[in-house]
Amino acid sequence: MARDEASGWLRTLIGIGLVASFAVGHAAAAAAALDADTALEASKAAIGRPVSDYAFVNPLNRTVHLSDFRGRPLVVNMVYTACSDICPTVSQSLADAVAIARDALGRDSFAVITVGFDARRDTPERMRAYARSHGLSVEGWEFLSGPADSVDGLANAIGFQYIPGPQGFDHVAQTTVIDAGGRVYRQIYGAAFEPPVLVEPLKELLWGTPTSTNAASTLFDRIRLICTVYDPASGRYRFSYAIFISIGLSGLTLIVVGWIIVRAWWRARRNGTAWTKLKKLTPRTPSHS
C-alpha cells in the first residue's frame, strides 16, 4: 500500500515537472518572439538614414565594401543560410523582380546584395551554396558574409531586426532599397511581393539621378522610364505609347482651337474692313438746317 502511494506521488511530481517545463519553454519562446509593431517602427524609422561603409567578404573570399556600390541604387536582402522557408521565398521573389527590373531599366542600372546575418555560420562557402541551391546565381548579384560588427551595423542602419529563436531566427521579411548616395530609400515587406513594388522605387531613383550626361540620351532615358509600365497579364514591363498619344491629342486640340480662333478673327477683321469701305462709298445725305 505504501509502495502504491509512493508511486502515485512520483507520477504526480513527474506530471507537475512536465507541465512546468512546458510552461517555461512556452514562456521562453514567447519572450524570444520578435514584436511586429516594434520591428515595423524600427524599419520605417530607417528611411532616409545613411548607411556606413561596412566591409564584407564574397564567396571568392574577396573583400567587398558597401562604398563599391555607390553611384547607383542598391537592393539589400538579408538572410540566414539555415532558413528553409521565409528566406528562400524572399530571395526568390527578389530574383523574379530583379529579372524584370533589369529588363525594364537596364542590366547595370542597380546592384543587388544578399547578406548572411548569422555571422557565425553564414560563411562564404555557405552563402555560395545558398545561392546555388536556390537558383540565385545571377550576374551582378553578390552574396556576402561578414563579421558580427559589420552584419549588426548594416542591420541597424537599414532597420532590419532579428533575434535567435527555437527554430533558428525570428526576423523581419524585409528588402531594402538604398539610393545612389547610400541612404535608405524604401522598405519592401513580405516574403513574396509583386515586381512593381521593387521596380517603381528604382524608377524613381533613376529618374532623380540619370546615369548619362548626354542630353539626348538623358531625355530618351527619362521618356523610357516614364513610359515603362507593368503589364500584369505578361508579368513584364512594357513600353507604353499612351503618353505620346495623349501629347498628340492635346497638340491636335490646340491646333484646332487655334485655327478656329484665327479664322474667326480673320472673318471679323475682313467684315470690319468691308464695312469701312462700304461706309466710305455710301454718299452722305446733306443735312438741312
C-alpha positions in Angstrom: 0.0 0.0 0.0 2.8 2.4 0.9 4.6 1.5 -2.3 1.4 2.3 -4.4 1.1 5.7 -2.6 4.8 6.4 -3.3 4.3 5.5 -7.0 1.3 7.8 -7.2 3.2 10.7 -5.7 6.1 10.0 -8.1 3.8 10.1 -11.1 2.2 13.3 -9.8 5.6 15.0 -9.3 6.7 13.9 -12.9 3.4 15.4 -14.3 3.9 18.6 -12.4 7.5 18.8 -13.7 6.4 18.2 -17.3 3.8 20.9 -17.1 6.3 23.3 -15.5 8.9 22.6 -18.2 6.3 23.1 -20.9 5.2 26.4 -19.3 8.8 27.6 -19.0 9.6 26.6 -22.6 6.4 28.3 -23.9 7.2 31.5 -22.0 10.8 31.5 -23.3 9.6 31.1 -26.9 7.1 33.9 -26.4 9.8 36.1 -24.9 12.1 35.3 -27.9 9.4 36.2 -30.5 10.0 39.4 -32.4 7.5 42.1 -31.7 5.9 43.0 -35.0 5.0 46.6 -34.1 8.4 47.4 -32.8 10.1 45.8 -35.7 8.0 47.7 -38.2 8.6 51.0 -36.4 12.3 50.4 -36.5 12.2 49.5 -40.1 10.3 52.7 -41.1 12.5 54.9 -38.9 15.5 53.8 -41.0 14.2 55.5 -44.2 16.5 58.4 -45.0 19.3 57.1 -42.8 22.8 57.0 -44.2 24.4 53.5 -44.3 28.1 53.4 -43.4 30.8 51.7 -45.4 30.8 48.2 -43.9 33.1 45.5 -45.2 32.0 42.0 -46.2 33.5 39.0 -48.0 32.1 37.4 -51.2 32.2 33.7 -52.0 35.6 34.1 -53.6 36.9 35.5 -50.2 37.4 38.9 -51.7 36.6 41.9 -49.5 33.6 44.0 -50.7 32.8 47.4 -49.3 29.3 49.0 -49.5 31.0 52.0 -51.0 31.8 49.8 -54.0 28.1 50.1 -54.9 27.8 53.9 -54.6 26.6 55.8 -57.6 23.6 53.6 -58.3 20.7 52.2 -56.3 21.5 49.1 -54.2 19.0 46.4 -53.2 19.8 44.7 -49.9 18.4 41.2 -48.9 19.3 39.8 -45.5 19.0 36.0 -44.9 20.4 33.2 -42.8 21.5 30.2 -44.8 19.9 27.6 -42.4 16.5 29.0 -43.1 14.3 26.7 -45.1 11.2 28.7 -45.7 11.0 32.5 -45.4 14.5 33.5 -46.5 14.4 31.4 -49.7 11.0 32.7 -50.5 12.1 36.3 -50.1 15.2 35.7 -52.2 13.2 34.0 -55.0 10.6 36.8 -55.1 13.5 39.2 -55.3 15.1 37.2 -58.1 11.9 37.4 -60.1 11.6 41.2 -59.5 15.3 41.8 -60.3 15.0 40.0 -63.7 12.0 42.2 -64.6 13.6 45.4 -63.3 16.8 44.8 -65.3 14.8 44.1 -68.4 12.9 47.3 -67.9 15.6 49.6 -66.5 18.9 48.2 -67.8 21.2 45.5 -66.7 23.7 47.8 -64.9 21.2 50.3 -63.5 21.2 49.0 -60.0 23.1 46.4 -57.8 21.9 43.6 -55.5 23.5 42.1 -52.4 22.3 39.3 -50.1 24.0 39.3 -46.7 24.0 36.4 -44.2 23.1 37.8 -40.8 24.1 34.6 -38.9 27.7 35.8 -38.7 28.9 32.6 -37.0 27.6 30.2 -39.6 27.0 32.1 -42.8 30.5 31.7 -44.2 31.4 32.5 -47.9 31.0 28.8 -48.7 27.6 28.6 -47.2 26.5 31.8 -49.0 27.7 30.3 -52.3 25.8 27.1 -51.5 22.7 29.1 -50.6 22.7 30.9 -53.9 23.3 27.7 -55.9 20.7 25.6 -54.1 18.0 28.2 -54.7 19.0 29.0 -58.3 20.2 32.5 -57.5 23.4 32.6 -59.4 22.6 35.9 -61.2 25.3 38.1 -62.7 25.8 41.2 -60.6 24.2 39.8 -57.5 26.7 39.5 -54.6 26.2 37.0 -51.7 28.2 38.3 -48.8 29.4 37.2 -45.4 30.9 39.4 -42.7 31.9 39.7 -39.0 29.3 40.4 -36.4 30.1 44.1 -36.2 29.5 44.6 -40.0 26.4 42.5 -40.0 24.9 44.2 -37.0 25.9 47.6 -38.2 24.2 47.1 -41.6 21.1 45.6 -39.9 20.8 48.5 -37.6 21.3 51.0 -40.3 18.6 49.6 -42.5 16.2 48.8 -39.7 16.4 45.0 -40.1 15.6 43.3 -36.8 16.3 39.6 -35.9 16.6 37.6 -32.7 17.6 33.9 -32.1 14.6 31.7 -31.7 13.8 28.0 -31.1 13.8 27.2 -34.8 16.7 29.5 -35.9 15.9 33.2 -36.1 12.9 35.3 -35.8 13.3 38.2 -38.3 11.5 40.7 -40.5 10.7 39.7 -44.1 12.2 42.9 -45.5 14.0 44.0 -48.6 15.7 47.4 -48.6 16.4 49.8 -51.4 19.3 52.2 -50.9 19.8 55.2 -53.1 23.0 56.1 -55.0 24.2 58.2 -52.2 24.0 55.4 -49.6 20.8 56.4 -47.8 17.8 54.1 -47.1 15.1 55.0 -49.6 12.4 52.3 -49.5 11.4 49.2 -47.5 9.6 46.3 -49.1 7.8 43.9 -46.8 6.6 40.3 -47.2 8.1 37.0 -48.2 6.5 37.3 -51.6 5.9 40.5 -53.5 5.0 41.7 -56.9 7.7 43.1 -59.2 6.3 46.7 -59.3 7.0 47.0 -55.6 10.7 46.9 -56.4 10.7 48.4 -59.9 8.8 51.6 -59.1 11.2 52.9 -56.4 14.1 52.1 -58.7 12.4 54.1 -61.4 12.1 57.0 -59.0 15.7 56.8 -58.1 16.9 56.6 -61.7 14.7 59.5 -62.6 16.3 61.6 -60.0 19.9 60.5 -60.9 20.2 60.0 -64.6 23.4 58.0 -65.4 24.1 59.6 -68.7 25.5 63.1 -69.2 24.5 63.1 -72.9 21.4 65.4 -73.2 19.7 63.3 -75.9 20.4 60.1 -74.1 19.2 61.5 -70.8 16.0 62.7 -72.5 15.5 59.3 -74.0 16.1 57.5 -70.7 13.6 59.7 -68.9 11.0 59.2 -71.6 11.6 55.4 -71.4 11.3 55.4 -67.6 8.0 57.4 -67.7 6.6 55.2 -70.4 7.6 51.9 -68.9 4.6 50.3 -67.2 3.9 47.0 -65.7 1.6 44.5 -67.6 0.1 42.0 -65.1 -1.0 39.8 -67.9 2.5 39.1 -69.1 4.3 39.7 -65.8 6.7 42.1 -67.6 7.2 45.8 -68.0 6.5 47.1 -71.5 6.9 50.4 -73.3 3.6 52.4 -73.3 2.8 54.9 -76.1 -0.1 56.3 -74.1 1.9 59.5 -73.2 2.7 60.2 -76.9 -0.9 59.6 -77.8 -2.0 62.0 -75.0 0.5 64.6 -76.1 -0.5 64.2 -79.8 -4.2 64.6 -79.0 -3.5 67.6 -76.8 -1.4 69.2 -79.5 -4.1 68.5 -82.2 -6.7 70.0 -79.9 -4.7 73.2 -79.5 -4.1 73.4 -83.2 -7.8 73.0 -84.0 -8.8 75.6 -81.3 -6.1 78.0 -82.6 -7.3 77.6 -86.2 -10.9 78.3 -85.1 -9.8 81.4 -83.2 -7.7 82.7 -86.1 -10.4 82.0 -88.6 -13.0 83.8 -86.5 -10.6 86.8 -86.1 -9.8 86.9 -89.8 -13.5 86.9 -90.7 -14.2 89.6 -88.1 -11.4 91.7 -89.5 -12.4 91.1 -93.1 -16.1 92.0 -92.3 -14.9 95.1 -90.4 -12.7 96.2 -93.4 -15.6 95.7 -95.8 -18.0 97.7 -93.6 -15.5 100.6 -93.5 -15.2 100.6 -97.3 -18.9 100.5 -97.6 -19.3 103.5 -95.4 -16.8 105.4 -97.5 -18.6 104.5 -100.7 -22.0 105.5 -99.4 -22.8 109.1 -100.3 -23.7 111.3 -97.4 -27.2 112.9 -97.3 -26.9 116.6 -96.8 -28.4 117.8 -93.7 -31.0 120.6 -93.6 -30.6 123.3 -91.1 
